[in-house]
Amino acid sequence: MIEKILKDWKKRVGNNLDYKNTDHLFELGSMLTEQGWDSDIIGILIENLKEIDIVRKKQPDGSFGSAYTVKKHNPDRGQQLVKKDASPEDLEKVDKGEPIDTDDEESIDDLIQADHQSADDSLNMTKTRAKEQAKEKGKKDVGLGTPESRAGEAMVHKGLRLLKEGKSLEEIKKEFTKLVNSDDHILNSTTGKKWVGATMATLKKIDERIGIKNIETISWDTDQGRKSIGVDPNLETSSDMFVKTKDGRVVGISLKKDGVVFLNNGGWAVQSKKLVESLRGTMPDEDLQKLEKAMSLKEYNDDLLQRIQSAAEKISVSEIKDGLEKLRNADPTPSVFKGKNKDIYFDILSKPEELIEKIKSGKLKGNDVKAFTKLLQVYHKEEYKEIRKIDDNLTKRAFDAINESEDAKKGMKKHIIKSLHIAETLGLNEETKKGGVDGFITTYGIEPDGAVLNEETLSTLLGSKFQQVLAEKINEVRNGDASTEDLNKIIEESIEIDYESGMILFRHENNKKYPLFYMTGRSRGIGSSPVMELAQTPLMAHSLKQGTFDTDDWDEKSLKRFENDIKDIED
Protein backbone atom coordinates (compact mmCIF):
# COMPACT_ATOMS: atom_id res chain seq x y z
CA MET A 1 0.00 0.00 0.00
CA ILE A 2 2.80 2.41 0.88
CA GLU A 3 4.42 1.76 -2.51
CA LYS A 4 1.19 2.70 -4.33
CA ILE A 5 0.67 5.87 -2.25
CA LEU A 6 4.24 6.98 -2.95
CA LYS A 7 3.88 6.24 -6.65
CA ASP A 8 0.66 8.27 -6.95
CA TRP A 9 2.11 11.04 -4.79
CA LYS A 10 5.20 11.37 -7.03
CA LYS A 11 2.98 11.74 -10.05
CA ARG A 12 1.61 14.91 -8.46
CA VAL A 13 4.80 16.53 -7.11
CA GLY A 14 7.59 14.92 -9.13
CA ASN A 15 10.36 12.49 -8.24
CA ASN A 16 12.03 14.99 -5.87
CA LEU A 17 9.44 14.19 -3.26
CA ASP A 18 10.00 15.96 0.07
CA TYR A 19 7.88 14.51 2.86
CA LYS A 20 8.51 17.60 5.05
CA ASN A 21 7.54 20.08 2.33
CA THR A 22 4.17 21.61 3.30
CA ASP A 23 3.11 21.94 -0.35
CA HIS A 24 3.90 18.27 -1.00
CA LEU A 25 1.99 17.25 2.14
CA PHE A 26 -0.97 19.33 1.00
CA GLU A 27 -0.97 17.45 -2.34
CA LEU A 28 -0.86 14.16 -0.45
CA GLY A 29 -3.88 15.17 1.63
CA SER A 30 -5.80 16.26 -1.47
CA MET A 31 -4.95 13.01 -3.25
CA LEU A 32 -6.09 10.80 -0.36
CA THR A 33 -9.27 12.85 0.07
CA GLU A 34 -10.09 12.26 -3.60
CA GLN A 35 -9.51 8.54 -3.03
CA GLY A 36 -12.11 8.55 -0.23
CA TRP A 37 -9.87 8.37 2.82
CA ASP A 38 -11.27 9.49 6.18
CA SER A 39 -9.99 13.01 7.12
CA ASP A 40 -8.85 11.85 10.60
CA ILE A 41 -6.85 9.00 9.08
CA ILE A 42 -5.27 11.41 6.59
CA GLY A 43 -4.29 13.72 9.45
CA ILE A 44 -2.66 10.89 11.40
CA LEU A 45 -0.83 9.64 8.30
CA ILE A 46 0.56 13.09 7.45
CA GLU A 47 1.58 13.67 11.07
CA ASN A 48 3.36 10.32 11.12
CA LEU A 49 5.11 11.08 7.85
CA LYS A 50 6.76 14.11 9.43
CA GLU A 51 8.81 11.84 11.67
CA ILE A 52 9.09 8.09 11.08
CA ASP A 53 11.89 5.90 12.39
CA ILE A 54 12.84 2.60 10.79
CA VAL A 55 13.84 -0.06 13.34
CA ARG A 56 14.59 -3.77 13.68
CA LYS A 57 13.39 -5.90 16.60
CA LYS A 58 15.98 -7.83 18.58
CA GLN A 59 15.26 -11.61 18.49
CA PRO A 60 15.79 -14.16 21.32
CA ASP A 61 18.95 -15.49 19.60
CA GLY A 62 20.47 -11.97 19.55
CA SER A 63 19.86 -11.32 15.87
CA PHE A 64 17.54 -8.65 14.47
CA GLY A 65 14.42 -9.18 12.42
CA SER A 66 13.17 -7.35 9.33
CA ALA A 67 12.96 -3.56 9.27
CA TYR A 68 9.67 -1.89 10.09
CA THR A 69 8.45 1.64 10.87
CA VAL A 70 7.56 3.27 14.19
CA LYS A 71 6.66 6.80 15.20
CA LYS A 72 9.62 7.04 17.57
CA HIS A 73 12.52 4.67 18.16
CA ASN A 74 12.34 3.05 21.64
CA PRO A 75 15.47 1.08 22.61
CA ASP A 76 13.72 -0.10 25.82
CA ARG A 77 11.54 -2.28 23.60
CA GLY A 78 14.54 -3.93 22.00
CA GLN A 79 14.38 -1.76 18.90
CA GLN A 80 17.59 -1.12 16.97
CA LEU A 81 17.49 2.18 15.08
CA VAL A 82 18.05 1.68 11.36
CA LYS A 83 17.05 5.13 10.07
CA LYS A 84 15.86 8.20 11.92
CA ASP A 85 13.42 10.58 10.16
CA ALA A 86 13.13 8.17 7.24
CA SER A 87 12.54 9.57 3.75
CA PRO A 88 9.73 8.39 1.43
CA GLU A 89 12.35 6.47 -0.56
CA ASP A 90 13.42 4.63 2.61
CA LEU A 91 9.80 3.83 3.44
CA GLU A 92 9.34 2.47 -0.08
CA LYS A 93 12.39 0.22 0.42
CA VAL A 94 10.93 -1.08 3.71
CA ASP A 95 7.66 -1.91 1.91
CA LYS A 96 9.63 -3.82 -0.75
CA GLY A 97 11.96 -5.47 1.76
CA GLU A 98 14.99 -3.86 0.12
CA PRO A 99 18.21 -2.98 2.05
CA ILE A 100 18.52 0.52 3.53
CA ASP A 101 21.55 2.72 4.12
CA THR A 102 21.51 2.86 7.91
CA ASP A 103 22.28 5.57 10.41
CA ASP A 104 24.84 4.67 13.03
CA GLU A 105 22.67 4.42 16.13
CA GLU A 106 25.58 4.10 18.52
CA SER A 107 27.28 7.06 16.89
CA ILE A 108 24.28 9.33 17.55
CA ASP A 109 23.90 8.04 21.09
CA ASP A 110 27.61 8.45 21.67
CA LEU A 111 27.51 12.02 20.38
CA ILE A 112 24.65 12.91 22.72
CA GLN A 113 26.37 11.20 25.62
CA ALA A 114 29.65 13.01 24.90
CA ASP A 115 27.85 16.36 24.68
CA HIS A 116 26.02 15.79 27.96
CA GLN A 117 29.24 14.67 29.63
CA SER A 118 30.99 17.83 28.42
CA ALA A 119 28.20 19.97 29.90
CA ASP A 120 28.29 18.04 33.17
CA ASP A 121 32.07 18.40 33.39
CA SER A 122 31.74 22.17 33.02
CA LEU A 123 28.88 22.29 35.53
CA ASN A 124 30.93 20.38 38.09
CA MET A 125 34.10 22.37 37.39
CA THR A 126 36.26 23.27 40.37
CA LYS A 127 38.57 26.26 40.61
CA THR A 128 41.52 23.89 40.84
CA ARG A 129 40.50 21.98 37.70
CA ALA A 130 39.85 25.24 35.82
CA LYS A 131 43.43 26.34 36.43
CA GLU A 132 44.71 22.98 35.17
CA GLN A 133 42.47 23.11 32.09
CA ALA A 134 43.69 26.60 31.20
CA LYS A 135 47.21 25.20 30.83
CA GLU A 136 46.12 22.34 28.56
CA LYS A 137 46.63 22.66 24.82
CA GLY A 138 44.41 21.57 21.94
CA LYS A 139 40.63 21.42 21.53
CA LYS A 140 38.90 20.82 24.87
CA ASP A 141 35.35 20.09 23.57
CA VAL A 142 33.81 22.81 25.74
CA GLY A 143 31.82 25.91 24.89
CA LEU A 144 33.29 29.37 24.60
CA GLY A 145 33.67 31.83 27.46
CA THR A 146 35.13 31.65 30.94
CA PRO A 147 34.88 28.51 33.12
CA GLU A 148 32.33 30.43 35.21
CA SER A 149 30.08 31.31 32.26
CA ARG A 150 30.39 27.78 30.85
CA ALA A 151 29.34 26.34 34.22
CA GLY A 152 26.34 28.68 34.28
CA GLU A 153 25.29 27.77 30.75
CA ALA A 154 25.79 24.08 31.53
CA MET A 155 23.50 24.53 34.54
CA VAL A 156 20.68 25.45 32.15
CA HIS A 157 21.55 22.44 29.97
CA LYS A 158 21.40 20.13 33.00
CA GLY A 159 18.27 21.79 34.34
CA LEU A 160 16.38 21.11 31.11
CA ARG A 161 17.43 17.46 31.24
CA LEU A 162 16.32 17.16 34.86
CA LEU A 163 12.93 18.69 34.02
CA LYS A 164 12.53 16.16 31.21
CA GLU A 165 13.30 13.43 33.73
CA GLY A 166 10.41 14.65 35.86
CA LYS A 167 12.18 16.62 38.58
CA SER A 168 10.47 19.75 39.89
CA LEU A 169 11.95 23.24 39.81
CA GLU A 170 12.23 23.17 43.59
CA GLU A 171 14.23 19.93 43.51
CA ILE A 172 16.50 21.26 40.77
CA LYS A 173 17.11 24.54 42.60
CA LYS A 174 18.01 22.66 45.77
CA GLU A 175 20.49 20.47 43.87
CA PHE A 176 22.18 23.43 42.14
CA THR A 177 22.31 25.50 45.35
CA LYS A 178 24.11 22.67 47.11
CA LEU A 179 26.50 22.34 44.18
CA VAL A 180 27.59 26.01 44.02
CA ASN A 181 28.13 26.05 47.77
CA SER A 182 30.49 23.08 47.67
CA ASP A 183 34.18 23.62 48.39
CA ASP A 184 36.28 24.80 45.44
CA HIS A 185 33.35 24.89 42.98
CA ILE A 186 33.93 27.35 40.15
CA LEU A 187 30.65 29.16 40.95
CA ASN A 188 31.28 29.37 44.70
CA SER A 189 31.39 33.17 44.71
CA THR A 190 28.90 36.01 45.13
CA THR A 191 28.48 36.49 41.37
CA GLY A 192 28.77 32.79 40.54
CA LYS A 193 25.94 31.78 42.85
CA LYS A 194 23.61 34.14 40.98
CA TRP A 195 23.60 31.57 38.17
CA VAL A 196 21.24 29.41 40.26
CA GLY A 197 18.47 32.02 40.26
CA ALA A 198 19.24 32.93 36.65
CA THR A 199 18.99 29.28 35.64
CA MET A 200 15.63 28.80 37.34
CA ALA A 201 14.27 31.94 35.63
CA THR A 202 15.63 30.75 32.27
CA LEU A 203 14.11 27.28 32.66
CA LYS A 204 10.72 28.87 33.32
CA LYS A 205 11.03 31.06 30.23
CA ILE A 206 12.13 28.17 27.97
CA ASP A 207 9.23 26.09 29.25
CA GLU A 208 6.86 28.99 28.57
CA ARG A 209 8.14 29.67 25.04
CA ILE A 210 9.05 26.18 23.79
CA GLY A 211 7.59 23.74 26.31
CA ILE A 212 9.66 21.12 28.13
CA LYS A 213 7.23 18.45 26.92
CA ASN A 214 7.94 19.49 23.32
CA ILE A 215 11.73 19.10 23.61
CA GLU A 216 13.25 15.89 22.30
CA THR A 217 17.02 16.51 22.42
CA ILE A 218 19.12 19.03 24.39
CA SER A 219 22.51 19.95 23.01
CA TRP A 220 25.24 22.25 24.24
CA ASP A 221 27.36 24.16 21.71
CA THR A 222 29.91 21.38 21.20
CA ASP A 223 30.84 19.57 17.98
CA GLN A 224 29.29 16.37 19.34
CA GLY A 225 26.10 18.12 20.39
CA ARG A 226 25.73 19.86 17.05
CA LYS A 227 26.28 16.65 15.08
CA SER A 228 23.75 14.78 17.21
CA ILE A 229 20.94 17.13 16.14
CA GLY A 230 22.09 17.92 12.61
CA VAL A 231 23.73 21.33 13.12
CA ASP A 232 26.86 22.06 11.10
CA PRO A 233 29.84 22.15 13.53
CA ASN A 234 31.35 24.96 11.43
CA LEU A 235 28.24 27.15 11.48
CA GLU A 236 28.80 30.60 12.99
CA THR A 237 25.94 31.20 15.40
CA SER A 238 25.34 33.14 18.60
CA SER A 239 23.72 30.08 20.20
CA ASP A 240 25.13 28.79 23.47
CA MET A 241 22.97 25.67 23.28
CA PHE A 242 20.30 24.06 21.09
CA VAL A 243 17.11 22.13 21.60
CA LYS A 244 15.50 19.87 19.04
CA THR A 245 11.73 19.75 19.37
CA LYS A 246 9.54 16.75 18.70
CA ASP A 247 8.37 18.24 15.41
CA GLY A 248 12.00 18.22 14.18
CA ARG A 249 12.80 21.95 14.61
CA VAL A 250 16.18 22.97 16.00
CA VAL A 251 16.13 26.14 18.10
CA GLY A 252 19.34 27.92 19.04
CA ILE A 253 19.38 29.64 22.43
CA SER A 254 21.71 32.42 23.53
CA LEU A 255 21.90 32.35 27.34
CA LYS A 256 22.39 35.56 29.33
CA LYS A 257 22.69 35.45 33.11
CA ASP A 258 21.20 38.93 33.49
CA GLY A 259 20.56 42.17 31.64
CA VAL A 260 24.18 43.31 31.36
CA VAL A 261 25.64 41.65 28.25
CA PHE A 262 29.22 42.34 27.17
CA LEU A 263 30.25 42.76 23.54
CA ASN A 264 33.83 43.49 24.52
CA ASN A 265 35.18 42.84 27.98
CA GLY A 266 38.84 42.36 28.79
CA GLY A 267 42.25 43.92 28.53
CA TRP A 268 42.09 47.20 26.60
CA ALA A 269 44.96 46.29 24.26
CA VAL A 270 43.26 43.09 23.09
CA GLN A 271 39.69 44.38 23.05
CA SER A 272 40.56 47.62 21.22
CA LYS A 273 42.17 45.55 18.46
CA LYS A 274 39.03 43.41 18.25
CA LEU A 275 36.86 46.49 17.99
CA VAL A 276 39.08 48.02 15.30
CA GLU A 277 38.98 44.79 13.30
CA SER A 278 35.20 44.62 13.59
CA LEU A 279 35.04 48.11 12.03
CA ARG A 280 37.49 47.33 9.25
CA GLY A 281 35.76 47.66 5.89
CA THR A 282 33.09 49.99 7.26
CA MET A 283 35.32 53.08 7.33
CA PRO A 284 38.33 54.45 5.39
CA ASP A 285 41.74 53.08 6.41
CA GLU A 286 42.89 56.60 7.32
CA ASP A 287 40.05 56.99 9.85
CA LEU A 288 40.65 53.49 11.13
CA GLN A 289 44.31 54.31 11.79
CA LYS A 290 43.30 57.43 13.72
CA LEU A 291 40.94 55.34 15.85
CA GLU A 292 43.62 52.72 16.45
CA LYS A 293 46.08 55.43 17.57
CA ALA A 294 43.51 57.11 19.83
CA MET A 295 42.77 53.77 21.50
CA SER A 296 46.41 52.74 21.90
CA LEU A 297 47.85 52.15 25.36
CA LYS A 298 50.71 54.52 24.49
CA GLU A 299 48.25 57.42 24.56
CA TYR A 300 46.90 56.11 27.87
CA ASN A 301 50.36 55.74 29.44
CA ASP A 302 51.45 59.18 28.24
CA ASP A 303 48.35 60.70 29.83
CA LEU A 304 49.02 58.81 33.06
CA LEU A 305 52.62 60.00 33.27
CA GLN A 306 51.65 63.63 32.69
CA ARG A 307 49.05 63.46 35.48
CA ILE A 308 51.45 61.80 37.90
CA GLN A 309 54.09 64.46 37.11
CA SER A 310 51.51 67.19 37.69
CA ALA A 311 50.59 65.68 41.08
CA ALA A 312 54.27 65.34 42.05
CA GLU A 313 54.72 69.09 41.58
CA LYS A 314 52.19 69.63 44.37
CA ILE A 315 53.39 66.89 46.75
CA SER A 316 56.70 67.58 48.49
CA VAL A 317 59.29 65.07 49.65
CA SER A 318 58.44 65.87 53.28
CA GLU A 319 54.74 65.16 52.62
CA ILE A 320 55.63 61.73 51.24
CA LYS A 321 57.71 61.05 54.38
CA ASP A 322 54.87 62.20 56.63
CA GLY A 323 52.42 60.04 54.71
CA LEU A 324 54.58 56.96 55.06
CA GLU A 325 54.91 57.56 58.80
CA LYS A 326 51.13 57.77 59.13
CA LEU A 327 50.75 54.54 57.16
CA ARG A 328 53.16 52.69 59.42
CA ASN A 329 51.28 53.81 62.53
CA ALA A 330 47.79 53.37 61.09
CA ASP A 331 45.61 50.74 62.76
CA PRO A 332 44.17 49.21 60.71
CA THR A 333 46.35 49.67 57.64
CA PRO A 334 44.37 51.41 54.84
CA SER A 335 42.85 48.75 52.59
CA VAL A 336 44.72 49.88 49.45
CA PHE A 337 48.02 49.02 51.15
CA LYS A 338 46.97 45.61 52.40
CA GLY A 339 48.30 42.59 50.53
CA LYS A 340 51.54 40.89 49.67
CA ASN A 341 53.15 44.00 48.10
CA LYS A 342 52.76 46.24 51.17
CA ASP A 343 56.45 46.07 52.09
CA ILE A 344 57.47 46.78 48.48
CA TYR A 345 55.31 49.93 48.42
CA PHE A 346 56.63 51.07 51.81
CA ASP A 347 60.22 50.58 50.63
CA ILE A 348 59.58 52.75 47.54
CA LEU A 349 57.97 55.50 49.64
CA SER A 350 60.90 55.40 52.09
CA LYS A 351 63.07 56.86 49.30
CA PRO A 352 61.00 59.92 48.31
CA GLU A 353 63.84 61.82 46.61
CA GLU A 354 64.55 58.84 44.36
CA LEU A 355 60.81 58.40 43.63
CA ILE A 356 60.35 62.08 42.68
CA GLU A 357 63.38 61.89 40.37
CA LYS A 358 61.91 58.83 38.63
CA ILE A 359 58.61 60.68 38.16
CA LYS A 360 60.34 63.73 36.65
CA SER A 361 62.44 61.61 34.27
CA GLY A 362 59.49 59.41 33.30
CA LYS A 363 61.41 56.26 34.23
CA LEU A 364 58.74 54.83 36.49
CA LYS A 365 58.04 51.14 36.96
CA GLY A 366 54.66 49.64 37.77
CA ASN A 367 55.20 49.39 41.53
CA ASP A 368 56.51 53.00 41.63
CA VAL A 369 53.24 54.18 40.08
CA LYS A 370 51.15 52.05 42.45
CA ALA A 371 53.02 53.13 45.59
CA PHE A 372 52.76 56.84 44.77
CA THR A 373 49.12 56.84 43.64
CA LYS A 374 48.01 54.69 46.59
CA LEU A 375 49.56 57.27 48.91
CA LEU A 376 47.61 59.99 47.08
CA GLN A 377 44.43 57.92 47.33
CA VAL A 378 44.72 57.91 51.14
CA TYR A 379 46.07 61.38 51.97
CA HIS A 380 45.82 63.56 48.83
CA LYS A 381 42.41 62.77 47.39
CA GLU A 382 42.07 65.76 45.04
CA GLU A 383 45.34 64.94 43.26
CA TYR A 384 44.24 61.29 43.09
CA LYS A 385 40.91 62.26 41.48
CA GLU A 386 42.78 64.14 38.75
CA ILE A 387 44.86 61.05 37.98
CA ARG A 388 41.75 58.85 37.90
CA LYS A 389 40.47 60.89 34.96
CA ILE A 390 42.77 58.79 32.75
CA ASP A 391 39.91 56.26 32.51
CA ASP A 392 37.45 58.84 31.21
CA ASN A 393 40.06 60.15 28.77
CA LEU A 394 40.75 56.66 27.50
CA THR A 395 37.13 56.30 26.42
CA LYS A 396 36.83 59.91 25.28
CA ARG A 397 39.77 59.62 22.88
CA ALA A 398 38.11 56.62 21.25
CA PHE A 399 34.74 58.34 20.91
CA ASP A 400 36.34 61.55 19.63
CA ALA A 401 38.04 59.56 16.88
CA ILE A 402 34.76 57.87 15.99
CA ASN A 403 32.91 61.18 16.04
CA GLU A 404 35.31 62.68 13.48
CA SER A 405 34.22 60.20 10.80
CA GLU A 406 30.69 59.61 9.51
CA ASP A 407 31.78 56.19 8.28
CA ALA A 408 33.17 55.38 11.74
CA LYS A 409 29.85 56.34 13.31
CA LYS A 410 28.01 54.04 10.91
CA GLY A 411 30.53 51.27 11.57
CA MET A 412 30.07 51.57 15.33
CA LYS A 413 26.30 51.35 14.95
CA LYS A 414 26.68 48.24 12.78
CA HIS A 415 28.87 46.70 15.48
CA ILE A 416 26.14 47.39 18.03
CA ILE A 417 23.30 46.12 15.83
CA LYS A 418 25.21 42.91 15.10
CA SER A 419 25.19 42.11 18.81
CA LEU A 420 21.38 42.10 18.85
CA HIS A 421 21.32 39.12 16.44
CA ILE A 422 18.42 40.69 14.52
CA ALA A 423 18.63 38.43 11.46
CA GLU A 424 18.86 35.25 13.53
CA THR A 425 16.05 36.32 15.85
CA LEU A 426 13.74 37.12 12.94
CA GLY A 427 14.63 33.92 11.09
CA LEU A 428 16.22 35.83 8.19
CA ASN A 429 19.74 34.44 8.38
CA GLU A 430 19.89 31.95 5.52
CA GLU A 431 23.33 30.68 6.51
CA THR A 432 21.99 29.77 9.95
CA LYS A 433 19.08 27.90 8.38
CA LYS A 434 21.35 26.04 5.98
CA GLY A 435 23.50 25.10 8.95
CA GLY A 436 20.58 23.32 10.58
CA VAL A 437 19.16 25.95 12.97
CA ASP A 438 15.48 26.70 12.35
CA GLY A 439 14.89 29.31 15.07
CA PHE A 440 16.76 31.46 17.56
CA ILE A 441 15.96 33.15 20.87
CA THR A 442 17.93 35.01 23.53
CA THR A 443 17.01 34.37 27.16
CA TYR A 444 17.83 36.61 30.13
CA GLY A 445 17.91 34.94 33.53
CA ILE A 446 16.26 37.82 35.36
CA GLU A 447 14.46 36.51 38.42
CA PRO A 448 11.87 35.32 38.98
CA ASP A 449 10.48 34.44 35.53
CA GLY A 450 13.18 35.45 33.04
CA ALA A 451 12.86 37.40 29.80
CA VAL A 452 13.21 36.43 26.15
CA LEU A 453 14.12 38.23 22.95
CA ASN A 454 12.44 36.53 20.00
CA GLU A 455 10.62 37.64 16.87
CA GLU A 456 7.44 38.47 18.77
CA THR A 457 9.08 40.50 21.55
CA LEU A 458 11.51 42.26 19.20
CA SER A 459 8.73 43.35 16.87
CA THR A 460 6.59 44.79 19.67
CA LEU A 461 9.37 46.18 21.84
CA LEU A 462 10.30 49.21 19.78
CA GLY A 463 6.92 50.94 19.51
CA SER A 464 3.88 50.80 17.23
CA LYS A 465 5.30 52.95 14.40
CA PHE A 466 8.58 51.12 14.47
CA GLN A 467 6.74 47.79 14.54
CA GLN A 468 4.82 48.66 11.36
CA VAL A 469 7.91 49.76 9.45
CA LEU A 470 9.86 46.75 10.72
CA ALA A 471 7.08 44.33 9.69
CA GLU A 472 7.00 45.77 6.17
CA LYS A 473 10.77 45.50 5.82
CA ILE A 474 10.80 41.94 7.17
CA ASN A 475 8.30 40.93 4.49
CA GLU A 476 10.44 42.60 1.82
CA VAL A 477 13.49 40.66 3.02
CA ARG A 478 11.56 37.39 3.02
CA ASN A 479 10.26 38.13 -0.48
CA GLY A 480 13.77 38.92 -1.69
CA ASP A 481 13.00 42.62 -2.31
CA ALA A 482 15.34 43.82 0.47
CA SER A 483 18.34 42.57 2.45
CA THR A 484 19.02 42.20 6.14
CA GLU A 485 21.30 45.22 5.76
CA ASP A 486 18.23 47.27 4.77
CA LEU A 487 16.51 45.94 7.88
CA ASN A 488 19.42 46.88 10.13
CA LYS A 489 19.44 50.44 8.73
CA ILE A 490 15.98 51.03 10.18
CA ILE A 491 17.31 50.25 13.64
CA GLU A 492 20.55 52.15 13.04
CA GLU A 493 18.54 55.30 12.31
CA SER A 494 17.07 55.09 15.81
CA ILE A 495 20.46 54.78 17.51
CA GLU A 496 22.51 57.74 18.70
CA ILE A 497 25.93 57.84 20.33
CA ASP A 498 26.53 60.26 23.20
CA TYR A 499 30.21 60.97 22.74
CA GLU A 500 30.48 62.70 26.12
CA SER A 501 29.01 60.01 28.37
CA GLY A 502 29.96 56.97 26.29
CA MET A 503 26.31 55.88 26.20
CA ILE A 504 24.75 54.46 23.03
CA LEU A 505 21.10 55.48 23.01
CA PHE A 506 17.89 54.23 21.40
CA ARG A 507 15.55 57.03 20.29
CA HIS A 508 11.98 55.89 20.88
CA GLU A 509 8.95 57.20 18.99
CA ASN A 510 7.99 59.10 22.17
CA ASN A 511 11.11 61.24 21.45
CA LYS A 512 12.85 60.05 24.60
CA LYS A 513 16.30 58.51 24.41
CA TYR A 514 17.13 55.35 26.31
CA PRO A 515 20.62 53.99 27.09
CA LEU A 516 20.97 50.73 25.17
CA PHE A 517 24.76 50.20 25.34
CA TYR A 518 27.72 51.84 27.03
CA MET A 519 31.45 51.84 26.43
CA THR A 520 34.06 52.65 29.04
CA GLY A 521 37.68 52.08 29.96
CA ARG A 522 38.46 51.09 33.52
CA SER A 523 41.68 50.34 35.37
CA ARG A 524 41.37 48.02 38.34
CA GLY A 525 44.03 50.14 39.99
CA ILE A 526 46.33 52.85 38.70
CA GLY A 527 49.44 51.14 37.44
CA SER A 528 47.46 48.10 36.26
CA SER A 529 46.51 47.65 32.61
CA PRO A 530 43.06 49.08 31.81
CA VAL A 531 40.15 47.01 30.58
CA MET A 532 37.47 47.79 28.01
CA GLU A 533 33.77 47.33 28.64
CA LEU A 534 31.39 47.63 25.71
CA ALA A 535 28.15 46.25 27.00
CA GLN A 536 24.39 46.17 26.73
CA THR A 537 22.77 48.07 29.58
CA PRO A 538 19.94 46.43 31.57
CA LEU A 539 17.47 48.36 29.36
CA MET A 540 16.95 45.49 26.91
CA ALA A 541 16.20 42.90 29.56
CA HIS A 542 13.97 45.21 31.62
CA SER A 543 12.12 46.28 28.46
CA LEU A 544 11.52 42.68 27.48
CA LYS A 545 9.89 42.05 30.85
CA GLN A 546 7.74 45.19 30.45
CA GLY A 547 6.99 44.66 26.75
CA THR A 548 8.21 48.07 25.61
CA PHE A 549 11.18 50.43 25.62
CA ASP A 550 8.80 53.24 26.61
CA THR A 551 9.47 53.65 30.34
CA ASP A 552 6.34 55.82 30.60
CA ASP A 553 4.38 52.57 30.44
CA TRP A 554 6.39 50.81 33.17
CA ASP A 555 5.14 50.36 36.70
CA GLU A 556 6.91 52.43 39.38
CA LYS A 557 8.64 49.47 41.01
CA SER A 558 10.14 48.24 37.71
CA LEU A 559 11.24 51.75 36.74
CA LYS A 560 13.02 52.22 40.08
CA ARG A 561 14.80 48.87 39.69
CA PHE A 562 15.99 49.87 36.23
CA GLU A 563 17.18 53.29 37.41
CA ASN A 564 19.22 51.63 40.15
CA ASP A 565 20.79 49.23 37.63
CA ILE A 566 21.74 52.10 35.29
CA LYS A 567 23.16 54.07 38.23
CA ASP A 568 25.42 51.11 39.07
CA ILE A 569 26.87 51.29 35.55
CA GLU A 570 27.33 55.06 35.59
CA ASP A 571 29.08 54.87 38.97
Protein Blocks (a to p, Z undefined) as FASTA:
>chain_A
ZZmmmmmmmmmnojklcfkbmklmmmmmmmmmmnopafklmmmmmmmmmoccddddddfk
opacdddddfbdcfknopacfbghiafklmmmmmnopacddddfklmmmmmmmmmmmmmm
mmmpcfklmmmmmmpgcjehiaedjfklmmmmmmmmmmmmmmmnopafklmmmmmmmmmm
pghiaklcfklmmmmmmmmmmmmmmmmmnopmlpmbdcdddfklmmmnopafklccfbfb
dcddfkopacdddddfblbdcfbgcdfklmmmmmmmmmgojacfklmmmmmmmmpmklmm
mmmmmmmmmmmmmmcfklmmmmmmmmmmpccddfklgcjklmmmmmmmmmmmlmmmmmmn
opacfklmmmmmmmmmmmmmmlmmmmmmmmmmmmmmmmmmmmmpmklmmmmmmmmmmmno
mmmmnopafklmmnopabdcdddfbdfkbpaddfklmmmmnojklmmmmmmmmmmmmnop
acfklmmmmmmmmpccdfknopacdddfkopacdfbdcddddfbghiacdddddddfklm
mmmmnopablklpcfklmmmmmmmmmmmmZZ
